[in-house]
Amino acid sequence: RYNLLWNESCFRLKILHSVLEKAWTLDAGKITSVLYEDISRCLLDIQDYKTCEKWCERSMEQYPAALSSYTSQLKLFFSCGDKEKFFDVMKRLRASDITIDSETLELIRTFM
């Protein structure tokens, strides 16, 4: 039963990825920061770090002033254990004018 649910989730994620890829090609401005955060979270759930990084980068390009762009990258680099990139994102976040919420602060504390 678990494998069936897992396979169904992966299938749905592939469809979502295809739809968002098409939207990105046609008009990236229609993809909200929430959608970027959602696709990144789903990709992290299945440990597809390479594709997750692509969407995190796109989120950062389109929404450089959104906390979710930073937290998605922080979660990615935390999950794959890339301390160098994690701390780079953290430095850029601290240098920005973005207010850090308690969840992001806890993530930073956990990684340190």
TIMI-2910 file (N, C-alpha, C, CB; in pm, 1 decimal, decimal comma, always signed):
<rs>
+----------+----------+----------+----------+----------+----------+----------+----------+----------+----------+----------+----------+------+
!      n_x !      n_y !      n_z !     ca_x !     ca_y !     ca_z !      c_x !      c_y !      c_z !     cb_x !     cb_y !     cb_z ! resn !
+----------+----------+----------+----------+----------+----------+----------+----------+----------+----------+----------+----------+------+
!    +82,8 !   -119,9 !     +0,0 !     +0,0 !     +0,0 !     +0,0 !    +87,4 !   +126,6 !     +0,0 !    -94,3 !     -0,3 !   +122,1 !  Arg !
!   +193,2 !   +125,3 !    +81,2 !   +282,3 !   +241,3 !    +88,4 !   +347,8 !   +267,5 !    -46,9 !   +390,2 !   +220,1 !   +196,3 !  Tyr !
!   +396,0 !   +161,7 !   -113,9 !   +460,1 !   +178,6 !   -244,3 !   +364,0 !   +235,7 !   -347,2 !   +515,3 !    +45,8 !   -293,4 !  Asn !
!   +239,9 !   +191,6 !   -341,5 !   +139,4 !   +243,6 !   -433,1 !   +119,2 !   +393,0 !   -411,5 !     +7,1 !   +168,8 !   -415,4 !  Leu !
!   +108,2 !   +434,3 !   -286,4 !    +92,3 !   +577,2 !   -255,7 !   +216,1 !   +656,2 !   -297,2 !    +65,0 !   +597,3 !   -105,6 !  Leu !
!   +333,6 !   +599,5 !   -272,6 !   +459,3 !   +666,3 !   -308,4 !   +466,4 !   +684,6 !   -459,4 !   +581,7 !   +585,3 !   -257,7 !  Trp !
!   +436,1 !   +578,2 !   -535,6 !   +440,1 !   +586,3 !   -681,4 !   +338,5 !   +687,0 !   -734,0 !   +414,3 !   +448,8 !   -742,8 !  Asn !
!   +221,6 !   +691,1 !   -672,6 !   +118,9 !   +786,9 !   -712,5 !   +166,0 !   +929,8 !   -684,8 !    -13,6 !   +758,5 !   -638,5 !  Glu !
!   +229,9 !   +951,8 !   -571,4 !   +282,8 !  +1083,7 !   -538,2 !   +390,5 !  +1126,2 !   -637,0 !   +338,8 !  +1084,3 !   -396,1 !  Ser !
!   +478,1 !  +1035,1 !   -671,2 !   +584,0 !  +1066,0 !   -767,9 !   +524,7 !  +1098,1 !   -904,2 !   +682,7 !   +948,6 !   -779,7 !  Cys !
!   +421,9 !  +1023,4 !   -943,5 !   +355,4 !  +1048,1 !  -1071,5 !   +292,4 !  +1187,3 !  -1073,1 !   +248,1 !   +940,5 !  -1098,4 !  Phe !
!   +223,3 !  +1221,9 !   -965,5 !   +160,8 !  +1355,0 !   -956,2 !   +266,3 !  +1465,1 !   -958,2 !    +75,7 !  +1366,1 !   -827,9 !  Arg !
!   +377,5 !  +1440,4 !   -892,4 !   +485,4 !  +1539,3 !   -890,1 !   +543,9 !  +1558,2 !  -1030,0 !   +595,9 !  +1496,6 !   -791,5 !  Leu !
!   +557,5 !  +1451,5 !  -1105,4 !   +608,2 !  +1462,2 !  -1242,6 !   +512,9 !  +1544,5 !  -1328,7 !   +628,0 !  +1322,2 !  -1304,3 !  Lys !
!   +384,1 !  +1525,8 !  -1308,7 !   +285,8 !  +1605,2 !  -1383,1 !   +296,7 !  +1752,0 !  -1343,1 !   +141,8 !  +1552,6 !  -1357,9 !  Ile !
!   +303,4 !  +1778,6 !  -1212,8 !   +317,9 !  +1916,5 !  -1164,6 !   +444,5 !  +1979,4 !  -1220,7 !   +320,4 !  +1920,6 !  -1010,6 !  Leu !
!   +553,5 !  +1904,1 !  -1218,5 !   +679,9 !  +1955,2 !  -1271,6 !   +665,7 !  +1990,4 !  -1419,7 !   +792,6 !  +1851,8 !  -1251,9 !  His !
!   +600,9 !  +1903,8 !  -1496,9 !   +581,3 !  +1929,2 !  -1640,5 !   +498,0 !  +2054,5 !  -1664,5 !   +513,9 !  +1808,9 !  -1707,0 !  Ser !
!   +391,3 !  +2068,8 !  -1587,0 !   +304,5 !  +2186,2 !  -1601,1 !   +380,9 !  +2314,1 !  -1566,5 !   +179,8 !  +2172,6 !  -1510,8 !  Val !
!   +454,8 !  +2310,4 !  -1457,7 !   +530,8 !  +2429,5 !  -1417,3 !   +644,3 !  +2459,8 !  -1515,3 !   +587,7 !  +2410,6 !  -1275,9 !  Leu !
!   +705,0 !  +2355,9 !  -1569,5 !   +810,0 !  +2376,0 !  -1670,2 !   +753,0 !  +2446,4 !  -1792,7 !   +873,5 !  +2240,9 !  -1710,8 !  Glu !
!   +634,1 !  +2404,5 !  -1834,3 !   +567,2 !  +2468,0 !  -1948,2 !   +531,2 !  +2612,9 !  -1914,4 !   +440,0 !  +2388,6 !  -1988,0 !  Lys !
!   +479,6 !  +2635,2 !  -1794,9 !   +445,8 !  +2771,4 !  -1750,9 !   +570,5 !  +2859,1 !  -1747,4 !   +378,9 !  +2768,7 !  -1611,7 !  Ala !
!   +681,1 !  +2803,1 !  -1701,2 !   +807,5 !  +2877,4 !  -1695,3 !   +849,1 !  +2921,9 !  -1835,9 !   +919,1 !  +2790,7 !  -1630,8 !  Trp !
!   +833,6 !  +2830,4 !  -1931,1 !   +872,0 !  +2859,1 !  -2069,3 !   +782,2 !  +2966,9 !  -2130,7 !   +865,8 !  +2731,2 !  -2153,8 !  Thr !
!   +652,4 !  +2957,3 !  -2104,3 !   +557,0 !  +3049,8 !  -2165,1 !   +551,8 !  +3184,9 !  -2095,8 !   +420,6 !  +2988,9 !  -2164,8 !  Leu !
!   +545,4 !  +3184,3 !  -1963,8 !   +534,6 !  +3309,7 !  -1887,6 !   +569,2 !  +3284,4 !  -1741,2 !   +391,6 !  +3370,2 !  -1899,9 !  Asp !
!   +696,2 !  +3291,3 !  -1709,5 !   +743,2 !  +3262,7 !  -1573,6 !   +679,6 !  +3354,6 !  -1469,7 !   +894,4 !  +3275,7 !  -1567,1 !  Ala !
!   +635,5 !  +3470,7 !  -1510,1 !   +573,6 !  +3565,4 !  -1418,5 !   +444,6 !  +3515,5 !  -1356,3 !   +547,3 !  +3692,6 !  -1489,2 !  Gly !
!   +386,1 !  +3413,6 !  -1415,3 !   +261,6 !  +3358,7 !  -1360,6 !   +286,0 !  +3257,2 !  -1249,2 !   +180,9 !  +3293,8 !  -1471,3 !  Lys !
!   +410,8 !  +3219,6 !  -1229,2 !   +443,0 !  +3124,9 !  -1121,9 !   +467,2 !  +3205,5 !   -994,6 !   +568,8 !  +3036,5 !  -1158,3 !  Ile !
!   +387,4 !  +3178,6 !   -893,4 !   +397,2 !  +3253,4 !   -767,9 !   +508,0 !  +3197,6 !   -679,6 !   +263,5 !  +3250,1 !   -693,0 !  Thr !
!   +547,2 !  +3275,4 !   -582,1 !   +648,9 !  +3228,8 !   -487,4 !   +598,6 !  +3107,5 !   -409,2 !   +688,2 !  +3342,1 !   -390,3 !  Ser !
!   +468,4 !  +3100,9 !   -386,1 !   +409,6 !  +2986,3 !   -315,4 !   +425,7 !  +2858,9 !   -398,1 !   +259,9 !  +3011,7 !   -285,1 !  Val !
!   +403,8 !  +2867,9 !   -528,6 !   +421,5 !  +2751,4 !   -615,1 !   +566,7 !  +2705,2 !   -617,0 !   +375,0 !  +2783,2 !   -756,9 !  Leu !
!   +659,1 !  +2800,6 !   -622,0 !   +801,4 !  +2763,7 !   -616,6 !   +832,0 !  +2689,9 !   -485,7 !   +891,6 !  +2890,1 !   -629,7 !  Tyr !
!   +779,9 !  +2741,6 !   -378,3 !   +803,5 !  +2679,6 !   -247,7 !   +742,4 !  +2538,9 !   -243,0 !   +744,6 !  +2767,6 !   -134,6 !  Glu !
!   +622,7 !  +2523,5 !   -297,3 !   +554,9 !  +2393,6 !   -297,4 !   +630,0 !  +2289,6 !   -380,0 !   +413,3 !  +2408,8 !   -350,7 !  Asp !
!   +671,8 !  +2327,1 !   -501,0 !   +742,5 !  +2230,3 !   -585,4 !   +876,6 !  +2193,4 !   -522,8 !   +763,5 !  +2287,0 !   -727,6 !  Ile !
!   +941,9 !  +2290,1 !   -461,8 !  +1070,2 !  +2262,5 !   -395,6 !  +1051,7 !  +2165,0 !   -280,0 !  +1134,1 !  +2393,1 !   -344,7 !  Ser !
!   +948,0 !  +2186,5 !   -201,3 !   +920,0 !  +2098,4 !    -87,1 !   +890,0 !  +1956,6 !   -134,1 !   +801,9 !  +2152,7 !     -4,5 !  Arg !
!   +809,2 !  +1945,1 !   -239,0 !   +775,2 !  +1813,0 !   -292,7 !   +898,8 !  +1742,0 !   -347,2 !   +669,4 !  +1825,8 !   -403,0 !  Cys !
!   +983,4 !  +1814,4 !   -415,4 !  +1105,8 !  +1754,6 !   -469,2 !  +1200,7 !  +1712,2 !   -357,3 !  +1176,3 !  +1853,2 !   -563,2 !  Leu !
!  +1203,4 !  +1789,0 !   -250,4 !  +1283,8 !  +1748,5 !   -134,1 !  +1229,7 !  +1620,8 !    -72,2 !  +1286,9 !  +1860,2 !    -29,0 !  Leu !
!  +1098,2 !  +1608,4 !    -70,4 !  +1035,6 !  +1488,6 !    -12,9 !  +1079,1 !  +1360,8 !    -83,0 !   +884,8 !  +1500,6 !    -19,3 !  Asp !
!  +1104,2 !  +1370,5 !   -213,6 !  +1148,2 !  +1251,4 !   -287,3 !  +1299,8 !  +1253,7 !   -311,3 !  +1073,5 !  +1241,6 !   -421,9 !  Ile !
!  +1366,8 !  +1347,8 !   -250,3 !  +1512,7 !  +1361,8 !   -255,8 !  +1565,6 !  +1382,8 !   -397,8 !  +1577,8 !  +1239,5 !   -195,7 !  Gln !
!  +1490,5 !  +1458,3 !   -477,4 !  +1536,0 !  +1495,8 !   -611,2 !  +1604,4 !  +1632,2 !   -598,9 !  +1415,8 !  +1500,0 !   -715,1 !  Asp !
!  +1726,4 !  +1630,5 !   -547,4 !  +1797,8 !  +1753,2 !   -514,0 !  +1834,1 !  +1836,6 !   -637,1 !  +1923,0 !  +1719,5 !   -437,3 !  Tyr !
!  +1868,9 !  +1770,7 !   -745,8 !  +1909,4 !  +1843,9 !   -866,6 !  +1793,4 !  +1927,1 !   -921,3 !  +1959,9 !  +1745,8 !   -974,8 !  Lys !
!  +1677,3 !  +1865,8 !   -934,7 !  +1561,3 !  +1938,8 !   -986,1 !  +1515,0 !  +2043,5 !   -885,6 !  +1446,3 !  +1841,8 !  -1018,6 !  Thr !
!  +1523,2 !  +2009,9 !   -758,9 !  +1486,7 !  +2105,9 !   -654,3 !  +1575,6 !  +2230,5 !   -662,5 !  +1498,4 !  +2040,6 !   -514,3 !  Cys !
!  +1703,6 !  +2210,2 !   -683,5 !  +1795,0 !  +2324,5 !   -693,1 !  +1758,9 !  +2414,3 !   -811,1 !  +1940,0 !  +2276,0 !   -706,5 !  Glu !
!  +1717,9 !  +2353,0 !   -921,3 !  +1676,8 !  +2431,6 !  -1038,9 !  +1559,3 !  +2523,1 !  -1003,4 !  +1638,0 !  +2337,9 !  -1156,8 !  Lys !
!  +1458,4 !  +2467,2 !   -934,3 !  +1341,4 !  +2548,5 !   -899,4 !  +1373,7 !  +2650,7 !   -791,8 !  +1227,2 !  +2459,4 !   -852,7 !  Trp !
!  +1463,6 !  +2617,3 !   -701,8 !  +1507,3 !  +2714,9 !   -600,7 !  +1578,1 !  +2832,9 !   -666,0 !  +1600,6 !  +2648,1 !   -497,7 !  Cys !
!  +1662,0 !  +2804,4 !   -763,9 !  +1732,0 !  +2911,7 !   -835,1 !  +1633,6 !  +3000,0 !   -910,4 !  +1835,2 !  +2853,3 !   -932,4 !  Glu !
!  +1534,9 !  +2938,2 !   -973,0 !  +1433,8 !  +3015,5 !  -1044,9 !  +1353,5 !  +3102,7 !   -949,1 !  +1340,1 !  +2922,2 !  -1122,4 !  Arg !
!  +1321,5 !  +3048,9 !   -833,2 !  +1249,9 !  +3126,1 !   -732,5 !  +1332,0 !  +3247,8 !   -690,1 !  +1217,0 !  +3038,4 !   -610,6 !  Ser !
!  +1460,3 !  +3225,7 !   -667,4 !  +1548,7 !  +3335,0 !   -625,5 !  +1560,8 !  +3441,0 !   -734,0 !  +1687,3 !  +3280,9 !   -590,0 !  Met !
!  +1566,7 !  +3397,6 !   -859,5 !  +1573,2 !  +3493,4 !   -971,0 !  +1447,4 !  +3578,8 !   -978,1 !  +1593,4 !  +3419,7 !  -1104,1 !  Glu !
!  +1332,7 !  +3514,9 !   -962,1 !  +1205,9 !  +3584,7 !   -979,1 !  +1159,6 !  +3656,6 !   -852,3 !  +1100,2 !  +3487,2 !  -1023,0 !  Gln !
!  +1192,9 !  +3600,0 !   -736,6 !  +1148,0 !  +3658,3 !   -609,7 !  +1265,3 !  +3674,7 !   -513,2 !  +1038,3 !  +3570,5 !   -545,7 !  Tyr !
!  +1360,8 !  +3762,2 !   -546,3 !  +1479,3 !  +3777,8 !   -460,9 !  +1449,5 !  +3842,5 !   -324,7 !  +1582,5 !  +3860,7 !   -533,4 !  Pro !
!  +1333,5 !  +3903,0 !   -311,1 !  +1298,3 !  +3967,2 !   -184,2 !  +1199,7 !  +3884,0 !   -102,3 !  +1239,5 !  +4104,7 !   -210,5 !  Ala !
!  +1175,1 !  +3760,1 !   -143,9 !  +1081,7 !  +3673,3 !    -71,8 !  +1157,8 !  +3578,5 !    +20,8 !   +994,5 !  +3593,0 !   -171,0 !  Ala !
!  +1114,8 !  +3571,6 !   +143,8 !  +1177,8 !  +3480,7 !   +239,7 !  +1172,0 !  +3336,8 !   +190,0 !  +1110,0 !  +3492,0 !   +376,8 !  Leu !
!  +1063,7 !  +3299,3 !   +124,9 !  +1048,3 !  +3161,5 !    +77,0 !  +1157,0 !  +3121,6 !    -22,3 !   +912,3 !  +3144,0 !    +12,6 !  Ser !
!  +1208,2 !  +3216,0 !    -99,3 !  +1317,4 !  +3185,0 !   -191,4 !  +1441,7 !  +3140,9 !   -114,4 !  +1349,9 !  +3306,8 !   -279,9 !  Ser !
!  +1466,9 !  +3208,2 !     -4,7 !  +1582,3 !  +3174,1 !    +78,9 !  +1558,6 !  +3045,8 !   +157,5 !  +1613,7 !  +3288,6 !   +174,8 !  Tyr !
!  +1439,8 !  +3032,4 !   +215,4 !  +1414,8 !  +2913,7 !   +297,6 !  +1413,6 !  +2786,7 !   +213,1 !  +1281,8 !  +2928,0 !   +372,4 !  Thr !
!  +1366,3 !  +2795,7 !    +90,5 !  +1369,2 !  +2678,5 !     +2,4 !  +1513,0 !  +2635,4 !    -23,4 !  +1297,7 !  +2708,7 !   -131,2 !  Ser !
!  +1599,0 !  +2732,2 !    -48,5 !  +1740,0 !  +2698,9 !    -69,3 !  +1804,0 !  +2645,8 !    +59,0 !  +1816,7 !  +2821,7 !   -119,3 !  Gln !
!  +1773,9 !  +2707,0 !   +170,4 !  +1830,3 !  +2660,0 !   +297,1 !  +1788,1 !  +2515,8 !   +325,7 !  +1786,3 !  +2751,8 !   +412,6 !  Leu !
!  +1660,7 !  +2486,0 !   +303,8 !  +1611,6 !  +2349,3 !   +326,2 !  +1678,3 !  +2250,2 !   +231,2 !  +1459,1 !  +2343,6 !   +308,9 !  Lys !
!  +1697,9 !  +2290,9 !   +107,5 !  +1764,8 !  +2205,1 !    +10,1 !  +1906,9 !  +2172,5 !    +56,1 !  +1767,4 !  +2272,6 !   -128,3 !  Leu !
!  +1983,0 !  +2275,8 !    +87,0 !  +2122,7 !  +2253,6 !   +122,0 !  +2137,4 !  +2185,7 !   +257,5 !  +2197,8 !  +2385,0 !   +122,1 !  Phe !
!  +2041,8 !  +2207,5 !   +346,3 !  +2039,4 !  +2134,9 !   +472,7 !  +2016,1 !  +1986,3 !   +445,7 !  +1929,8 !  +2191,5 !   +566,8 !  Phe !
!  +1918,3 !  +1957,4 !   +359,7 !  +1881,2 !  +1818,8 !   +330,2 !  +1993,5 !  +1740,2 !   +263,9 !  +1759,2 !  +1816,3 !   +241,7 !  Ser !
!  +2067,1 !  +1805,8 !   +175,3 !  +2174,7 !  +1732,6 !   +107,0 !  +2309,9 !  +1752,9 !   +174,9 !  +2183,6 !  +1776,5 !    -39,0 !  Cys !
!  +2311,2 !  +1824,4 !   +287,5 !  +2432,6 !  +1837,7 !   +368,1 !  +2540,3 !  +1926,6 !   +308,3 !  +2489,7 !  +1704,3 !   +391,8 !  Gly !
!  +2501,0 !  +2021,3 !   +223,5 !  +2597,9 !  +2110,9 !   +160,6 !  +2615,5 !  +2236,2 !   +246,4 !  +2552,6 !  +2149,1 !    +16,8 !  Asp !
!  +2708,6 !  +2228,0 !   +340,6 !  +2729,1 !  +2338,3 !   +435,6 !  +2773,9 !  +2466,3 !   +367,6 !  +2831,0 !  +2298,9 !   +539,8 !  Lys !
!  +2860,6 !  +2454,0 !   +269,3 !  +2912,7 !  +2573,0 !   +202,3 !  +2800,4 !  +2653,8 !   +138,0 !  +3016,1 !  +2533,6 !    +96,6 !  Glu !
!  +2714,2 !  +2586,4 !    +62,9 !  +2602,7 !  +2656,9 !     -1,7 !  +2500,5 !  +2704,5 !   +101,4 !  +2534,3 !  +2565,7 !   -105,3 !  Lys !
!  +2478,3 !  +2625,1 !   +206,0 !  +2386,2 !  +2665,2 !   +312,2 !  +2430,9 !  +2797,4 !   +373,7 !  +2377,1 !  +2555,7 !   +420,7 !  Phe !
!  +2558,8 !  +2806,1 !   +409,9 !  +2609,0 !  +2927,7 !   +473,7 !  +2615,1 !  +3045,2 !   +377,2 !  +2746,4 !  +2902,7 !   +531,9 !  Phe !
!  +2635,5 !  +3018,1 !   +248,8 !  +2630,9 !  +3124,8 !   +149,2 !  +2491,9 !  +3186,1 !   +143,1 !  +2671,7 !  +3071,7 !    +11,2 !  Asp !
!  +2388,8 !  +3100,4 !   +139,9 !  +2250,0 !  +3149,5 !   +137,8 !  +2219,9 !  +3224,5 !   +266,7 !  +2149,5 !  +3032,2 !   +118,9 !  Val !
!  +2266,0 !  +3171,1 !   +377,7 !  +2243,0 !  +3235,2 !   +506,7 !  +2306,2 !  +3375,1 !   +510,8 !  +2299,5 !  +3147,9 !   +620,2 !  Met !
!  +2425,8 !  +3389,1 !   +457,0 !  +2492,1 !  +3520,6 !   +453,1 !  +2414,5 !  +3619,0 !   +366,4 !  +2635,8 !  +3506,8 !   +400,3 !  Lys !
!  +2367,4 !  +3571,0 !   +252,3 !  +2288,8 !  +3658,8 !   +164,0 !  +2157,7 !  +3699,6 !   +230,1 !  +2260,2 !  +3588,8 !    +29,7 !  Arg !
!  +2097,5 !  +3608,0 !   +303,4 !  +1973,0 !  +3638,9 !   +374,9 !  +1998,8 !  +3742,9 !   +483,5 !  +1912,1 !  +3510,5 !   +436,9 !  Leu !
!  +2104,5 !  +3724,1 !   +558,6 !  +2136,7 !  +3821,2 !   +664,7 !  +2169,0 !  +3958,7 !   +608,6 !  +2254,4 !  +3771,5 !   +747,9 !  Arg !
!  +2226,2 !  +3964,0 !   +489,1 !  +2260,5 !  +4092,4 !   +426,8 !  +2138,7 !  +4161,0 !   +365,3 !  +2366,8 !  +4071,7 !   +319,8 !  Ala !
!  +2030,1 !  +4088,3 !   +350,9 !  +1908,8 !  +4145,5 !   +291,3 !  +1826,0 !  +4217,2 !   +398,3 !  +1824,0 !  +4034,8 !   +222,6 !  Ser !
!  +1718,5 !  +4279,5 !   +352,4 !  +1625,9 !  +4348,3 !   +443,4 !  +1509,3 !  +4259,7 !   +484,8 !  +1572,8 !  +4474,7 !   +378,3 !  Asp !
!  +1518,2 !  +4131,0 !   +453,9 !  +1409,2 !  +4037,7 !   +480,0 !  +1406,4 !  +3998,7 !   +627,1 !  +1423,0 !  +3912,8 !   +392,0 !  Ile !
!  +1288,5 !  +4001,3 !   +685,8 !  +1270,9 !  +3959,5 !   +824,3 !  +1266,6 !  +3807,6 !   +829,8 !  +1141,9 !  +4020,9 !   +885,4 !  Thr !
!  +1348,0 !  +3750,7 !   +916,5 !  +1356,2 !  +3604,8 !   +929,4 !  +1252,3 !  +3558,6 !  +1030,4 !  +1499,5 !  +3559,6 !   +972,8 !  Ile !
!  +1173,2 !  +3457,2 !   +991,8 !  +1071,7 !  +3404,3 !  +1082,7 !  +1132,5 !  +3297,3 !  +1174,2 !   +952,8 !  +3345,8 !  +1002,9 !  Asp !
!  +1053,9 !  +3250,6 !  +1268,8 !  +1104,7 !  +3155,6 !  +1368,3 !  +1141,7 !  +3020,6 !  +1305,6 !  +1000,4 !  +3134,6 !  +1478,2 !  Ser !
!  +1067,9 !  +2977,2 !  +1204,8 !  +1099,1 !  +2849,5 !  +1138,5 !  +1237,0 !  +2854,7 !  +1071,5 !   +990,4 !  +2815,2 !  +1033,6 !  Glu !
!  +1264,2 !  +2964,6 !  +1002,8 !  +1393,1 !  +2980,1 !   +935,7 !  +1505,1 !  +2991,0 !  +1037,5 !  +1392,3 !  +3103,3 !   +844,5 !  Thr !
!  +1481,8 !  +3063,8 !  +1143,5 !  +1581,1 !  +3076,9 !  +1249,6 !  +1612,0 !  +2941,1 !  +1312,2 !  +1532,0 !  +3174,8 !  +1356,9 !  Leu !
!  +1510,7 !  +2860,2 !  +1332,0 !  +1530,6 !  +2725,9 !  +1389,2 !  +1609,8 !  +2636,7 !  +1293,5 !  +1394,4 !  +2660,4 !  +1421,7 !  Glu !
!  +1582,5 !  +2647,6 !  +1164,4 !  +1656,9 !  +2571,9 !  +1065,1 !  +1805,5 !  +2608,5 !  +1067,8 !  +1598,8 !  +2596,4 !   +926,0 !  Leu !
!  +1832,7 !  +2736,7 !  +1078,4 !  +1971,1 !  +2783,9 !  +1084,9 !  +2038,9 !  +2732,9 !  +1211,1 !  +1976,5 !  +2937,5 !  +1079,9 !  Ile !
!  +1969,8 !  +2742,4 !  +1322,0 !  +2025,3 !  +2692,9 !  +1448,7 !  +2053,9 !  +2543,1 !  +1442,7 !  +1929,1 !  +2722,7 !  +1564,0 !  Arg !
!  +1964,5 !  +2468,0 !  +1383,3 !  +1979,9 !  +2322,5 !  +1374,1 !  +2102,2 !  +2286,8 !  +1291,4 !  +1854,4 !  +2258,3 !  +1313,2 !  Thr !
!  +2124,7 !  +2358,7 !  +1183,8 !  +2237,1 !  +2327,0 !  +1094,9 !  +2370,6 !  +2364,8 !  +1155,6 !  +2220,2 !  +2397,5 !   +962,1 !  Phe !
!  +2368,2 !  +2463,3 !  +1242,3 !  +2493,2 !  +2508,4 !  +1303,5 !  +2523,5 !  +2416,8 !  +1418,2 !  +2485,1 !  +2656,4 !  +1350,9 !  Met !
+----------+----------+----------+----------+----------+----------+----------+----------+----------+----------+----------+----------+------+
</rs>
